């Protein structure tokens, strides 16, 4: 009789352990498995983030997000990647300063066209 009660509990515990081992219900992120070797244009990229063991990934990488929301994985030791990250940081810092000063985001070019008033 006790075996009939114990068996379903053991099956439930085993199921929970297997589900946890497989990562079901965990907050796993998509990790880069390799670095891209192609050059990345600053015109394509809108942001970047860092990936590594602290974020639950094995490979250390810089993950660039393009304007079309594609992810590009790059090596953090690549000099071109480091330079692109620095340029993006500078641009973000300058944009933040301009917002505080109240500068118009339209820079250069002709002035904004005004609507005609009907008489």
N, CA, C and O atoms as CSV, one atom per row, in Angstrom:
chain,resi,resn,atom,element,x,y,z
A,1,UNK,N,N,0.818,-1.188,0.000
A,1,UNK,CA,C,0.000,0.000,0.000
A,1,UNK,C,C,0.865,1.256,0.000
A,1,UNK,O,O,0.582,2.203,-0.734
A,2,UNK,N,N,1.919,1.270,0.819
A,2,UNK,CA,C,2.810,2.421,0.886
A,2,UNK,C,C,3.555,2.600,-0.433
A,2,UNK,O,O,3.876,3.720,-0.829
A,3,UNK,N,N,3.824,1.490,-1.104
A,3,UNK,CA,C,4.533,1.549,-2.391
A,3,UNK,C,C,3.685,2.263,-3.442
A,3,UNK,O,O,4.228,2.978,-4.284
A,4,UNK,N,N,2.367,2.083,-3.407
A,4,UNK,CA,C,1.472,2.746,-4.356
A,4,UNK,C,C,1.486,4.259,-4.173
A,4,UNK,O,O,1.341,4.990,-5.152
A,5,UNK,N,N,1.652,4.738,-2.967
A,5,UNK,CA,C,1.712,6.166,-2.697
A,5,UNK,C,C,3.099,6.735,-2.993
A,5,UNK,O,O,3.233,7.878,-3.431
A,6,UNK,N,N,4.116,5.933,-2.752
A,6,UNK,CA,C,5.493,6.394,-2.926
A,6,UNK,C,C,5.889,6.484,-4.402
A,6,UNK,O,O,6.633,7.384,-4.791
A,7,UNK,N,N,5.401,5.569,-5.208
A,7,UNK,CA,C,5.780,5.530,-6.627
A,7,UNK,C,C,5.388,6.799,-7.388
A,7,UNK,O,O,6.237,7.331,-8.103
A,8,UNK,N,N,4.153,7.322,-7.282
A,8,UNK,CA,C,3.822,8.567,-7.988
A,8,UNK,C,C,4.657,9.761,-7.514
A,8,UNK,O,O,5.002,10.636,-8.308
A,9,UNK,N,N,4.979,9.792,-6.219
A,9,UNK,CA,C,5.820,10.881,-5.718
A,9,UNK,C,C,7.228,10.809,-6.298
A,9,UNK,O,O,7.815,11.835,-6.644
A,10,UNK,N,N,7.765,9.602,-6.402
A,10,UNK,CA,C,9.101,9.434,-6.994
A,10,UNK,C,C,9.100,9.827,-8.473
A,10,UNK,O,O,10.043,10.456,-8.952
A,11,UNK,N,N,8.048,9.456,-9.187
A,11,UNK,CA,C,7.950,9.830,-10.600
A,11,UNK,C,C,7.852,11.348,-10.761
A,11,UNK,O,O,8.478,11.912,-11.659
A,12,UNK,N,N,7.094,11.998,-9.924
A,12,UNK,CA,C,6.967,13.454,-9.972
A,12,UNK,C,C,8.305,14.124,-9.673
A,12,UNK,O,O,8.687,15.069,-10.363
A,13,UNK,N,N,9.010,13.657,-8.671
A,13,UNK,CA,C,10.315,14.232,-8.324
A,13,UNK,C,C,11.310,14.037,-9.460
A,13,UNK,O,O,12.079,14.947,-9.772
A,14,UNK,N,N,11.304,12.861,-10.080
A,14,UNK,CA,C,12.224,12.595,-11.199
A,14,UNK,C,C,11.909,13.509,-12.379
A,14,UNK,O,O,12.819,14.021,-13.032
A,15,UNK,N,N,10.627,13.712,-12.651
A,15,UNK,CA,C,10.220,14.594,-13.757
A,15,UNK,C,C,10.685,16.022,-13.506
A,15,UNK,O,O,11.190,16.677,-14.417
A,16,UNK,N,N,10.522,16.506,-12.297
A,16,UNK,CA,C,10.955,17.863,-11.964
A,16,UNK,C,C,12.468,18.010,-12.089
A,16,UNK,O,O,12.949,19.033,-12.578
A,17,UNK,N,N,13.220,17.011,-11.657
A,17,UNK,CA,C,14.685,17.073,-11.763
A,17,UNK,C,C,15.138,17.087,-13.222
A,17,UNK,O,O,16.056,17.825,-13.582
A,18,UNK,N,N,14.501,16.280,-14.056
A,18,UNK,CA,C,14.866,16.236,-15.475
A,18,UNK,C,C,14.532,17.563,-16.151
A,18,UNK,O,O,15.327,18.071,-16.941
A,19,UNK,N,N,13.367,18.125,-15.849
A,19,UNK,CA,C,12.964,19.402,-16.442
A,19,UNK,C,C,13.923,20.508,-16.039
A,19,UNK,O,O,14.263,21.358,-16.862
A,20,UNK,N,N,14.365,20.511,-14.787
A,20,UNK,CA,C,15.305,21.532,-14.330
A,20,UNK,C,C,16.664,21.354,-14.993
A,20,UNK,O,O,17.318,22.342,-15.326
A,21,UNK,N,N,17.098,20.120,-15.189
A,21,UNK,CA,C,18.388,19.854,-15.823
A,21,UNK,C,C,18.385,20.288,-17.284
A,21,UNK,O,O,19.417,20.702,-17.811
A,22,UNK,N,N,17.231,20.198,-17.938
A,22,UNK,CA,C,17.142,20.587,-19.342
A,22,UNK,C,C,16.962,22.086,-19.511
A,22,UNK,O,O,16.997,22.581,-20.638
A,23,UNK,N,N,16.771,22.815,-18.436
A,23,UNK,CA,C,16.648,24.262,-18.526
A,23,UNK,C,C,15.240,24.749,-18.771
A,23,UNK,O,O,15.049,25.918,-19.106
A,24,UNK,N,N,14.255,23.898,-18.617
A,24,UNK,CA,C,12.871,24.328,-18.807
A,24,UNK,C,C,12.519,25.284,-17.681
A,24,UNK,O,O,12.699,24.970,-16.505
A,25,UNK,N,N,12.019,26.444,-18.049
A,25,UNK,CA,C,11.648,27.425,-17.046
A,25,UNK,C,C,12.811,28.271,-16.575
A,25,UNK,O,O,12.639,29.107,-15.688
A,26,UNK,N,N,13.986,28.078,-17.141
A,26,UNK,CA,C,15.125,28.897,-16.724
A,26,UNK,C,C,15.190,30.145,-17.589
A,26,UNK,O,O,14.525,30.231,-18.621
A,27,UNK,N,N,15.984,31.098,-17.168
A,27,UNK,CA,C,16.107,32.343,-17.921
A,27,UNK,C,C,17.347,32.288,-18.817
A,27,UNK,O,O,18.204,33.170,-18.755
A,28,UNK,N,N,17.437,31.257,-19.641
A,28,UNK,CA,C,18.576,31.085,-20.536
A,28,UNK,C,C,18.521,32.129,-21.645
A,28,UNK,O,O,17.445,32.468,-22.137
A,29,UNK,N,N,19.691,32.637,-22.034
A,29,UNK,CA,C,19.767,33.615,-23.110
A,29,UNK,C,C,20.399,32.972,-24.325
A,29,UNK,O,O,21.021,31.914,-24.227
A,30,UNK,N,N,20.240,33.610,-25.466
A,30,UNK,CA,C,20.908,33.136,-26.668
A,30,UNK,C,C,22.365,33.541,-26.581
A,30,UNK,O,O,22.682,34.716,-26.396
A,31,UNK,N,N,23.243,32.577,-26.714
A,31,UNK,CA,C,24.676,32.839,-26.625
A,31,UNK,C,C,25.324,32.653,-27.990
A,31,UNK,O,O,24.921,31.795,-28.774
A,32,UNK,N,N,26.331,33.470,-28.258
A,32,UNK,CA,C,27.117,33.306,-29.477
A,32,UNK,C,C,27.945,32.033,-29.345
A,32,UNK,O,O,28.506,31.753,-28.286
A,33,UNK,N,N,28.015,31.277,-30.414
A,33,UNK,CA,C,28.817,30.060,-30.415
A,33,UNK,C,C,30.144,30.260,-31.133
A,33,UNK,O,O,31.086,29.490,-30.945
A,34,UNK,N,N,30.210,31.312,-31.966
A,34,UNK,CA,C,31.461,31.640,-32.652
A,34,UNK,C,C,31.457,33.116,-33.017
A,34,UNK,O,O,30.417,33.774,-32.993
A,35,UNK,N,N,32.637,33.627,-33.355
A,35,UNK,CA,C,32.781,35.031,-33.746
A,35,UNK,C,C,32.706,35.162,-35.256
A,35,UNK,O,O,33.207,34.311,-35.992
A,36,UNK,N,N,32.074,36.235,-35.710
A,36,UNK,CA,C,32.043,36.546,-37.134
A,36,UNK,C,C,33.399,37.128,-37.530
A,36,UNK,O,O,34.021,37.850,-36.750
A,37,UNK,N,N,33.846,36.818,-38.718
A,37,UNK,CA,C,35.134,37.350,-39.189
A,37,UNK,C,C,34.950,38.500,-40.162
A,37,UNK,O,O,35.927,39.103,-40.607
A,38,UNK,N,N,33.705,38.808,-40.496
A,38,UNK,CA,C,33.436,39.878,-41.450
A,38,UNK,C,C,33.560,41.236,-40.769
A,38,UNK,O,O,33.314,41.370,-39.571
A,39,UNK,N,N,33.943,42.236,-41.551
A,39,UNK,CA,C,34.021,43.605,-41.034
A,39,UNK,C,C,32.607,44.115,-40.768
A,39,UNK,O,O,31.679,43.843,-41.530
A,40,UNK,N,N,32.463,44.860,-39.673
A,40,UNK,CA,C,31.158,45.386,-39.284
A,40,UNK,C,C,31.162,46.894,-39.485
A,40,UNK,O,O,31.986,47.600,-38.903
A,41,UNK,N,N,30.248,47.384,-40.301
A,41,UNK,CA,C,30.159,48.812,-40.577
A,41,UNK,C,C,29.413,49.519,-39.449
A,41,UNK,O,O,28.403,49.022,-38.952
A,42,UNK,N,N,29.916,50.670,-39.058
A,42,UNK,CA,C,29.252,51.436,-37.992
A,42,UNK,C,C,27.883,51.946,-38.454
A,42,UNK,O,O,27.030,52.267,-37.626
A,43,UNK,N,N,27.672,52.020,-39.760
A,43,UNK,CA,C,26.376,52.461,-40.288
A,43,UNK,C,C,25.278,51.421,-40.050
A,43,UNK,O,O,24.095,51.760,-40.029
A,44,UNK,N,N,25.669,50.159,-39.869
A,44,UNK,CA,C,24.693,49.093,-39.668
A,44,UNK,C,C,24.258,48.972,-38.219
A,44,UNK,O,O,23.139,48.545,-37.933
A,45,UNK,N,N,25.144,49.351,-37.301
A,45,UNK,CA,C,24.981,49.001,-35.888
A,45,UNK,C,C,24.256,50.090,-35.109
A,45,UNK,O,O,24.528,51.277,-35.285
A,46,UNK,N,N,23.318,49.671,-34.235
A,46,UNK,CA,C,22.632,50.630,-33.370
A,46,UNK,C,C,23.018,50.459,-31.905
A,46,UNK,O,O,22.904,51.408,-31.130
A,47,UNK,N,N,23.476,49.263,-31.505
A,47,UNK,CA,C,23.877,49.051,-30.118
A,47,UNK,C,C,24.761,47.811,-30.014
A,47,UNK,O,O,24.935,47.065,-30.978
A,48,UNK,N,N,25.311,47.611,-28.820
A,48,UNK,CA,C,26.080,46.403,-28.569
A,48,UNK,C,C,25.951,46.005,-27.106
A,48,UNK,O,O,25.585,46.813,-26.253
A,49,UNK,N,N,26.261,44.742,-26.837
A,49,UNK,CA,C,26.291,44.248,-25.461
A,49,UNK,C,C,27.437,43.246,-25.354
A,49,UNK,O,O,27.933,42.735,-26.358
A,50,UNK,N,N,27.844,42.980,-24.122
A,50,UNK,CA,C,28.937,42.040,-23.878
A,50,UNK,C,C,28.368,40.722,-23.381
A,50,UNK,O,O,27.385,40.690,-22.640
A,51,UNK,N,N,29.004,39.636,-23.801
A,51,UNK,CA,C,28.578,38.299,-23.414
A,51,UNK,C,C,29.771,37.559,-22.837
A,51,UNK,O,O,30.894,37.724,-23.315
A,52,UNK,N,N,29.545,36.758,-21.831
A,52,UNK,CA,C,30.609,35.963,-21.242
A,52,UNK,C,C,30.065,35.072,-20.150
A,52,UNK,O,O,28.851,34.923,-20.012
A,53,UNK,N,N,30.959,34.475,-19.370
A,53,UNK,CA,C,30.523,33.574,-18.298
A,53,UNK,C,C,29.593,34.249,-17.281
A,53,UNK,O,O,28.715,33.598,-16.714
A,54,UNK,N,N,29.787,35.553,-17.052
A,54,UNK,CA,C,28.926,36.261,-16.105
A,54,UNK,C,C,27.486,36.364,-16.596
A,54,UNK,O,O,26.571,36.574,-15.799
A,55,UNK,N,N,27.280,36.218,-17.903
A,55,UNK,CA,C,25.920,36.248,-18.451
A,55,UNK,C,C,25.417,34.843,-18.803
A,55,UNK,O,O,24.387,34.690,-19.460
A,56,UNK,N,N,26.153,33.826,-18.360
A,56,UNK,CA,C,25.718,32.449,-18.577
A,56,UNK,C,C,26.162,31.854,-19.901
A,56,UNK,O,O,25.652,30.805,-20.296
A,57,UNK,N,N,27.093,32.487,-20.598
A,57,UNK,CA,C,27.574,31.992,-21.889
A,57,UNK,C,C,29.041,31.577,-21.773
A,57,UNK,O,O,29.794,32.168,-20.999
A,58,UNK,N,N,29.443,30.571,-22.533
A,58,UNK,CA,C,30.813,30.077,-22.485
A,58,UNK,C,C,31.765,31.013,-23.225
A,58,UNK,O,O,32.848,31.319,-22.728
A,59,UNK,N,N,31.365,31.465,-24.405
A,59,UNK,CA,C,32.224,32.278,-25.269
A,59,UNK,C,C,32.119,33.758,-24.912
A,59,UNK,O,O,31.017,34.294,-24.790
A,60,UNK,N,N,33.255,34.412,-24.748
A,60,UNK,CA,C,33.266,35.873,-24.568
A,60,UNK,C,C,33.092,36.495,-25.947
A,60,UNK,O,O,33.784,36.129,-26.897
A,61,UNK,N,N,32.156,37.444,-26.047
A,61,UNK,CA,C,31.880,38.063,-27.342
A,61,UNK,C,C,31.243,39.434,-27.140
A,61,UNK,O,O,30.678,39.738,-26.090
A,62,UNK,N,N,31.356,40.247,-28.186
A,62,UNK,CA,C,30.625,41.501,-28.272
A,62,UNK,C,C,29.475,41.221,-29.233
A,62,UNK,O,O,29.702,40.810,-30.370
A,63,UNK,N,N,28.252,41.440,-28.786
A,63,UNK,CA,C,27.079,41.172,-29.616
A,63,UNK,C,C,26.541,42.512,-30.108
A,63,UNK,O,O,25.968,43.286,-29.343
A,64,UNK,N,N,26.737,42.768,-31.393
A,64,UNK,CA,C,26.236,43.994,-32.006
A,64,UNK,C,C,24.813,43.745,-32.494
A,64,UNK,O,O,24.516,42.685,-33.047
A,65,UNK,N,N,23.935,44.724,-32.287
A,65,UNK,CA,C,22.577,44.660,-32.811
A,65,UNK,C,C,22.490,45.666,-33.949
A,65,UNK,O,O,22.780,46.848,-33.765
A,66,UNK,N,N,22.090,45.192,-35.128
A,66,UNK,CA,C,22.019,46.066,-36.294
A,66,UNK,C,C,20.710,46.839,-36.291
A,66,UNK,O,O,19.819,46.574,-35.483
A,67,UNK,N,N,20.606,47.792,-37.199
A,67,UNK,CA,C,19.391,48.591,-37.325
A,67,UNK,C,C,18.212,47.735,-37.784
A,67,UNK,O,O,17.057,48.128,-37.621
A,68,UNK,N,N,18.504,46.558,-38.360
A,68,UNK,CA,C,17.458,45.625,-38.767
A,68,UNK,C,C,17.229,44.541,-37.702
A,68,UNK,O,O,16.618,43.508,-37.973
A,69,UNK,N,N,17.734,44.799,-36.481
A,69,UNK,CA,C,17.598,43.901,-35.325
A,69,UNK,C,C,18.212,42.523,-35.532
A,69,UNK,O,O,17.707,41.533,-35.004
A,70,UNK,N,N,19.288,42.453,-36.290
A,70,UNK,CA,C,20.060,41.217,-36.436
A,70,UNK,C,C,21.183,41.254,-35.413
A,70,UNK,O,O,21.629,42.334,-35.026
A,71,UNK,N,N,21.641,40.102,-34.973
A,71,UNK,CA,C,22.733,40.001,-34.004
A,71,UNK,C,C,23.994,39.551,-34.728
A,71,UNK,O,O,23.968,38.607,-35.518
A,72,UNK,N,N,25.113,40.248,-34.445
A,72,UNK,CA,C,26.411,39.883,-35.000
A,72,UNK,C,C,27.363,39.685,-33.826
A,72,UNK,O,O,27.537,40.583,-33.001
A,73,UNK,N,N,27.969,38.519,-33.754
A,73,UNK,CA,C,28.902,38.202,-32.675
A,73,UNK,C,C,30.322,38.496,-33.146
A,73,UNK,O,O,30.725,38.069,-34.228
A,74,UNK,N,N,31.072,39.224,-32.332
A,74,UNK,CA,C,32.432,39.602,-32.702
A,74,UNK,C,C,33.374,39.359,-31.530
A,74,UNK,O,O,32.955,39.291,-30.375
A,75,UNK,N,N,34.643,39.232,-31.853
A,75,UNK,CA,C,35.661,38.987,-30.837
A,75,UNK,C,C,35.974,40.274,-30.080
A,75,UNK,O,O,36.240,41.303,-30.701
A,76,UNK,N,N,35.947,40.232,-28.749
A,76,UNK,CA,C,36.263,41.441,-27.977
A,76,UNK,C,C,37.736,41.822,-28.036
A,76,UNK,O,O,38.094,42.929,-27.634
A,77,UNK,N,N,38.597,40.939,-28.524
A,77,UNK,CA,C,40.029,41.249,-28.624
A,77,UNK,C,C,40.394,41.856,-29.968
A,77,UNK,O,O,41.516,42.331,-30.141
A,78,UNK,N,N,39.464,41.852,-30.931
A,78,UNK,CA,C,39.706,42.426,-32.253
A,78,UNK,C,C,39.776,43.951,-32.137
A,78,UNK,O,O,38.875,44.571,-31.572
A,79,UNK,N,N,40.833,44.550,-32.665
A,79,UNK,CA,C,41.028,46.002,-32.558
A,79,UNK,C,C,39.921,46.792,-33.247
A,79,UNK,O,O,39.499,47.832,-32.741
A,80,UNK,N,N,39.447,46.313,-34.392
A,80,UNK,CA,C,38.372,47.011,-35.106
A,80,UNK,C,C,37.080,46.990,-34.288
A,80,UNK,O,O,36.322,47.960,-34.291
A,81,UNK,N,N,36.839,45.905,-33.602
A,81,UNK,CA,C,35.652,45.786,-32.751
A,81,UNK,C,C,35.759,46.746,-31.573
A,81,UNK,O,O,34.788,47.418,-31.226
A,82,UNK,N,N,36.931,46.812,-30.962
A,82,UNK,CA,C,37.153,47.728,-29.837
A,82,UNK,C,C,36.962,49.177,-30.264
A,82,UNK,O,O,36.372,49.974,-29.535
A,83,UNK,N,N,37.465,49.514,-31.450
A,83,UNK,CA,C,37.328,50.877,-31.959
A,83,UNK,C,C,35.853,51.210,-32.227
A,83,UNK,O,O,35.395,52.312,-31.922
A,84,UNK,N,N,35.127,50.262,-32.791
A,84,UNK,CA,C,33.702,50.479,-33.058
A,84,UNK,C,C,32.938,50.683,-31.744
A,84,UNK,O,O,32.052,51.535,-31.670
A,85,UNK,N,N,33.276,49.912,-30.717
A,85,UNK,CA,C,32.631,50.076,-29.414
A,85,UNK,C,C,32.932,51.459,-28.827
A,85,UNK,O,O,32.041,52.109,-28.280
A,86,UNK,N,N,34.184,51.907,-28.941
A,86,UNK,CA,C,34.559,53.228,-28.432
A,86,UNK,C,C,33.803,54.332,-29.161
A,86,UNK,O,O,33.316,55.277,-28.539
A,87,UNK,N,N,33.707,54.207,-30.489
A,87,UNK,CA,C,32.983,55.209,-31.279
A,87,UNK,C,C,31.499,55.253,-30.897
A,87,UNK,O,O,30.904,56.328,-30.820
A,88,UNK,N,N,30.916,54.090,-30.661
A,88,UNK,CA,C,29.508,54.039,-30.273
A,88,UNK,C,C,29.316,54.644,-28.878
A,88,UNK,O,O,28.319,55.323,-28.632
A,89,UNK,N,N,30.256,54.403,-27.971
A,89,UNK,CA,C,30.178,54.987,-26.628
A,89,UNK,C,C,30.274,56.509,-26.693
A,89,UNK,O,O,29.529,57.214,-26.013
A,90,UNK,N,N,31.205,57.015,-27.523
A,90,UNK,CA,C,31.353,58.471,-27.684
A,90,UNK,C,C,30.080,59.081,-28.249
A,90,UNK,O,O,29.618,60.121,-27.781
A,91,UNK,N,N,29.516,58.425,-29.261
A,91,UNK,CA,C,28.301,58.935,-29.892
A,91,UNK,C,C,27.150,58.963,-28.884
A,91,UNK,O,O,26.393,59.932,-28.832
A,92,UNK,N,N,27.021,57.912,-28.091
A,92,UNK,CA,C,25.950,57.858,-27.086
A,92,UNK,C,C,26.147,58.944,-26.042
A,92,UNK,O,O,25.178,59.550,-25.585
A,93,UNK,N,N,27.397,59.196,-25.660
A,93,UNK,CA,C,27.695,60.238,-24.675
A,93,UNK,C,C,27.353,61.614,-25.232
A,93,UNK,O,O,26.764,62.438,-24.532
A,94,UNK,N,N,27.720,61.870,-26.490
A,94,UNK,CA,C,27.420,63.153,-27.136
A,94,UNK,C,C,25.916,63.347,-27.309
A,94,UNK,O,O,25.408,64.451,-27.113
A,95,UNK,N,N,25.204,62.290,-27.670
A,95,UNK,CA,C,23.750,62.383,-27.822
A,95,UNK,C,C,23.100,62.729,-26.488
A,95,UNK,O,O,22.136,63.492,-26.440
A,96,UNK,N,N,23.626,62.171,-25.419
A,96,UNK,CA,C,23.092,62.436,-24.089
A,96,UNK,C,C,23.322,63.899,-23.706
A,96,UNK,O,O,22.439,64.539,-23.134
A,97,UNK,N,N,24.520,64.434,-24.026
A,97,UNK,CA,C,24.831,65.838,-23.747
A,97,UNK,C,C,23.903,66.762,-24.523
A,97,UNK,O,O,23.383,67.736,-23.979
A,98,UNK,N,N,23.696,66.445,-25.816
A,98,UNK,CA,C,22.840,67.276,-26.658
A,98,UNK,C,C,21.409,67.307,-26.142
A,98,UNK,O,O,20.756,68.349,-26.201
A,99,UNK,N,N,20.915,66.192,-25.641
A,99,UNK,CA,C,19.554,66.156,-25.102
A,99,UNK,C,C,19.446,67.033,-23.867
A,99,UNK,O,O,18.436,67.710,-23.674
A,100,UNK,N,N,20.482,67.028,-23.024
A,100,UNK,CA,C,20.468,67.852,-21.818
A,100,UNK,C,C,20.491,69.332,-22.170
A,100,UNK,O,O,19.836,70.138,-21.508
A,101,UNK,N,N,21.241,69.696,-23.207
A,101,UNK,CA,C,21.355,71.101,-23.607
A,101,UNK,C,C,20.146,71.562,-24.407
A,101,UNK,O,O,19.949,72.762,-24.598
A,102,UNK,N,N,19.341,70.623,-24.873
A,102,UNK,CA,C,18.157,70.987,-25.642
A,102,UNK,C,C,18.452,71.268,-27.095
A,102,UNK,O,O,17.712,72.014,-27.735
A,103,UNK,N,N,19.515,70.691,-27.640
A,103,UNK,CA,C,19.845,70.893,-29.046
A,103,UNK,C,C,18.845,70.193,-29.940
A,103,UNK,O,O,18.273,69.163,-29.585
A,104,UNK,N,N,18.650,70.775,-31.101
A,104,UNK,CA,C,17.780,70.191,-32.100
A,104,UNK,C,C,18.459,68.956,-32.685
A,104,UNK,O,O,19.613,69.047,-33.103
A,105,UNK,N,N,17.781,67.795,-32.731
A,105,UNK,CA,C,18.408,66.597,-33.277
A,105,UNK,C,C,18.708,66.690,-34.765
A,105,UNK,O,O,19.547,65.945,-35.271
A,106,UNK,N,N,18.021,67.612,-35.492
A,106,UNK,CA,C,18.327,67.790,-36.920
A,106,UNK,C,C,19.586,68.629,-37.036
A,106,UNK,O,O,19.581,69.824,-36.740
A,107,UNK,N,N,20.646,68.002,-37.462
A,107,UNK,CA,C,21.903,68.736,-37.596
A,107,UNK,C,C,22.225,68.905,-39.065
A,107,UNK,O,O,22.064,67.982,-39.863
A,108,UNK,N,N,22.680,70.089,-39.410
A,108,UNK,CA,C,23.091,70.361,-40.789
A,108,UNK,C,C,21.911,70.328,-41.749
A,108,UNK,O,O,20.765,70.144,-41.339
A,109,UNK,N,N,22.202,70.504,-43.003
A,109,UNK,CA,C,21.168,70.443,-44.024
A,109,UNK,C,C,20.244,71.647,-43.968
A,109,UNK,O,O,20.508,72.622,-43.266
A,110,UNK,N,N,19.170,71.561,-44.712
A,110,UNK,CA,C,18.230,72.678,-44.748
A,110,UNK,C,C,17.293,72.626,-43.544
A,110,UNK,O,O,17.108,71.572,-42.935
A,111,UNK,N,N,16.710,73.759,-43.211
A,111,UNK,CA,C,15.810,73.798,-42.058
A,111,UNK,C,C,14.526,73.020,-42.333
A,111,UNK,O,O,14.172,72.755,-43.482
A,112,UNK,N,N,13.849,72.666,-41.265
A,112,UNK,CA,C,12.610,71.917,-41.376
A,112,UNK,C,C,11.565,72.755,-42.116
A,112,UNK,O,O,11.391,73.938,-41.827
A,113,UNK,N,N,10.883,72.139,-43.061
A,113,UNK,CA,C,9.885,72.826,-43.875
A,113,UNK,C,C,8.625,73.061,-43.055
A,113,UNK,O,O,8.139,72.159,-42.373
A,114,UNK,N,N,8.110,74.263,-43.127
A,114,UNK,CA,C,6.920,74.604,-42.365
A,114,UNK,C,C,5.679,74.463,-43.224
A,114,UNK,O,O,5.718,74.655,-44.440
A,115,UNK,N,N,4.580,74.125,-42.574
A,115,UNK,CA,C,3.326,73.961,-43.290
A,115,UNK,C,C,2.779,75.320,-43.677
A,115,UNK,O,O,2.962,76.301,-42.956
A,116,UNK,N,N,2.108,75.374,-44.818
A,116,UNK,CA,C,1.467,76.623,-45.265
A,116,UNK,C,C,0.161,76.792,-44.508
A,116,UNK,O,O,-0.557,75.830,-44.233
A,117,UNK,N,N,-0.116,78.021,-44.186
A,117,UNK,CA,C,-1.396,78.304,-43.544
A,117,UNK,C,C,-2.393,78.707,-44.602
A,117,UNK,O,O,-2.096,79.492,-45.502
A,118,UNK,N,N,-3.579,78.156,-44.475
A,118,UNK,CA,C,-4.631,78.492,-45.452
A,118,UNK,C,C,-5.313,79.764,-45.029
A,118,UNK,O,O,-5.567,79.986,-43.845
A,119,UNK,N,N,-5.609,80.604,-46.007
A,119,UNK,CA,C,-6.239,81.888,-45.732
A,119,UNK,C,C,-7.692,81.877,-46.059
A,119,UNK,O,O,-8.372,82.888,-45.884
